[in-house]
Amino acid sequence: MANHKSSIKRARQSQDRRLRNRMVKTRVKNAAKAVRAAVFENPTDAPLQLRAAQSTIAKAAKKGVIHKRAAARKISRLARQVNAATR
């Protein structure tokens, strides 16, 4: 455990950030899961789910929770699945 005052604060900040980042990552995973579920269950609803997921993923990338290229890759893969299902 940290001993100095500054390292105690840094440990506390790191813990807060870790929890916040975990919530954002969970939100991204749930959004992607909703898109994949919509592709199989209701393809007409999939584009709406994709737009919501794109927003969620882009926000996570903007905050630095996930890398911007990883976000682009996730969005691209989801969009390919939606486009294949709606054709």
N, C-alpha and C positions, 0 to 999 in steps of 0.2 A: 504494500500500500504506500501511497505517496506520503512524504514526511514534511516537505516544505509547503508553505502557504500557497505559493504559486502553482506547485505541482498538484496540490489538492484541488485547487480551482480548475486546473486543466483536466484532471481526471473527471471532475463533475461535468464539465462542459462536453467532454468526449462521450460520456454516458448519455447525456441529454441528446446530443446529435445522433448517436447510434440508435436510440429509440425512435427519434423523429424520422431518420432515414429508413428504418425498418418499416414504419407505418406507410411511408411513401412507396417503398418497394412492394409491400403487400397490396396496396391499392393498384399498382401497375399490373401485378400478377392477376388480380381479380378482374380487372378490365379486359385483359387479354383472354382470360378464361371465358368471360361473357361473350366476347366476339366469336370464339371458337364454338361455343355452345349455340349461338345464334345461327352460325353457318350450317350446322347440322339440323337444328330443330326448326328454325324459321328464317330461311334465307332472305326474305323480304325485309326483315328487321335488322339484318346484319350490317348494312351501311350505317344505320344510326348508331349501333353499338361501336362500329369502327371509329366514327367521329369522336365519340366520347373517349374511347381508348387512346386515340391520337392525342387528344388534349391532355389526358392524364400522363401519358408517356413523355410528351414534350415538356410538361411542367417539371417532371422528375429530372429530365436532362438539364433544364434551365437552372434548377436548384443545385445541380452537381451530384445528385444522388446516383445517377447512372451516366455513363459516358454518352456524348452526343451521337457518336457513331453507333453505339449499342441501341440507342433509342431509335435511330433511323432504321436500323436493321429489324428491330421488333415491329415497327410500323409497316415497313415494306412487306414483311412476311405475312402480317395480318391482312394487309390490303390484297396481297396475291390470293389468299384463301377466300376472301370475300368476293373478289372479282371472278374467281373460278366457280364459286357457288351460284352467283347471280347470272351467269351466262347460260 
